[in-house]
Amino acid sequence: MEMQRMGTEVTGAIEKQIQILLADDHEVVRQGTRMLLEKQPDLHVCGEARNGREAVALAQKLKPDIAVLDVEMPELNGLEATRQIKKLLPEIEILIFTGHEEEQLVHDVFQAGARSYIVKTDVSQHLVTAVRALAKHRTFFTSKISEIVFSRYLGGGGTAAGEEPASGRLTAREREIVQLLAEGRSNKEVASALGISVKTGETHRASIMRKLGLGTFSDLVRYAIRNKIIQA
């Protein structure tokens, strides 16, 4: 029986494979995750990205069924990549896999539009099940993540009444700029990466510092680390 690249022959019929975009800045992790997924005949990794910006571009090009994104990636983190992909291609389901399980991060991930959140230590046990659930447009998260989600819901949210998280005051473009600056990019490099003028980039930077009440570049880096925009 001949196996076709884009479909698996099942009882005489062609069953379309689930197309998956995989994004992680660690090649070993990508390779291991790809091997895990492609052991299943109904799953196919159609593309790999090393950072969030590549993931957004590949999502537009390949239009996968599911994007599996790490949170901590250079240039554009998984949270921002999720927001951009869902805005451009809302039909793509997003699965976040990460080494972190902080309550605020879990909340931010689902607010950004992801429908599944898997901690990397649970990948071998739950990733395939999660991908298949997302292919049917169903949410999936482990019991531990479920506890975090529902405890926050039952508690009425995680911030004080009338208080907005600092990250919520920034636009999507400003969050991108924070990440690039915190990674050590110059104003010229930031402008080039985002396709804007250096002057516009400098205006954004000044606005960010003012909004967040930050005085120095070191304050900006600490903010980026604290809010999981970059990895310490």
Secondary structure in CASP SS format (residue, H / E / C, confidence):
PFRMAT SS
TARGET T0000
AUTHOR 0000-0000-0000
METHOD secondary structure of the structure
MODEL  1
M C 1.00
E C 1.00
M C 1.00
Q E 1.00
R C 1.00
M C 1.00
G E 1.00
T E 1.00
E E 1.00
V E 1.00
T C 1.00
G C 1.00
A E 1.00
I E 1.00
E E 1.00
K E 1.00
Q C 1.00
I E 1.00
Q E 1.00
I E 1.00
L E 1.00
L E 1.00
A E 1.00
D C 1.00
D C 1.00
H C 1.00
E H 1.00
V H 1.00
V H 1.00
R H 1.00
Q H 1.00
G H 1.00
T H 1.00
R H 1.00
M H 1.00
L H 1.00
L H 1.00
E H 1.00
K C 1.00
Q C 1.00
P C 1.00
D C 1.00
L E 1.00
H E 1.00
V E 1.00
C E 1.00
G E 1.00
E E 1.00
A E 1.00
R C 1.00
N C 1.00
G H 1.00
R H 1.00
E H 1.00
A H 1.00
V H 1.00
A H 1.00
L H 1.00
A H 1.00
Q H 1.00
K H 1.00
L H 1.00
K C 1.00
P C 1.00
D C 1.00
I E 1.00
A E 1.00
V E 1.00
L E 1.00
D C 1.00
V C 1.00
E C 1.00
M C 1.00
P C 1.00
E C 1.00
L C 1.00
N C 1.00
G H 1.00
L H 1.00
E H 1.00
A H 1.00
T H 1.00
R H 1.00
Q H 1.00
I H 1.00
K H 1.00
K H 1.00
L H 1.00
L C 1.00
P C 1.00
E C 1.00
I C 1.00
E E 1.00
I E 1.00
L E 1.00
I E 1.00
F E 1.00
T E 1.00
G C 1.00
H C 1.00
E C 1.00
E C 1.00
E H 1.00
Q H 1.00
L H 1.00
V H 1.00
H H 1.00
D H 1.00
V H 1.00
F H 1.00
Q H 1.00
A H 1.00
G C 1.00
A C 1.00
R C 1.00
S E 1.00
Y E 1.00
I E 1.00
V E 1.00
K H 1.00
T H 1.00
D H 1.00
V H 1.00
S H 1.00
Q H 1.00
H H 1.00
L H 1.00
V H 1.00
T H 1.00
A H 1.00
V H 1.00
R H 1.00
A H 1.00
L H 1.00
A H 1.00
K C 1.00
H C 1.00
R C 1.00
T C 1.00
F E 1.00
F E 1.00
T C 1.00
S H 1.00
K H 1.00
I H 1.00
S H 1.00
E H 1.00
I H 1.00
V H 1.00
F H 1.00
S H 1.00
R H 1.00
Y H 1.00
L H 1.00
G C 1.00
G C 1.00
G C 1.00
G C 1.00
T C 1.00
A C 1.00
A C 1.00
G C 1.00
E C 1.00
E C 1.00
P C 1.00
A H 1.00
S H 1.00
G H 1.00
R H 1.00
L C 1.00
T C 1.00
A H 1.00
R H 1.00
E H 1.00
R H 1.00
E H 1.00
I H 1.00
V H 1.00
Q H 1.00
L H 1.00
L H 1.00
A H 1.00
E C 1.00
G C 1.00
R C 1.00
S C 1.00
N H 1.00
K H 1.00
E H 1.00
V H 1.00
A H 1.00
S H 1.00
A H 1.00
L H 1.00
G C 1.00
I C 1.00
S C 1.00
V H 1.00
K H 1.00
T H 1.00
G H 1.00
E H 1.00
T H 1.00
H H 1.00
R H 1.00
A H 1.00
S H 1.00
I H 1.00
M H 1.00
R H 1.00
K H 1.00
L H 1.00
G C 1.00
L C 1.00
G C 1.00
T C 1.00
F H 1.00
S H 1.00
D H 1.00
L H 1.00
V H 1.00
R H 1.00
Y H 1.00
A H 1.00
I H 1.00
R H 1.00
N C 1.00
K C 1.00
I C 1.00
I C 1.00
Q C 1.00
A C 1.00
END
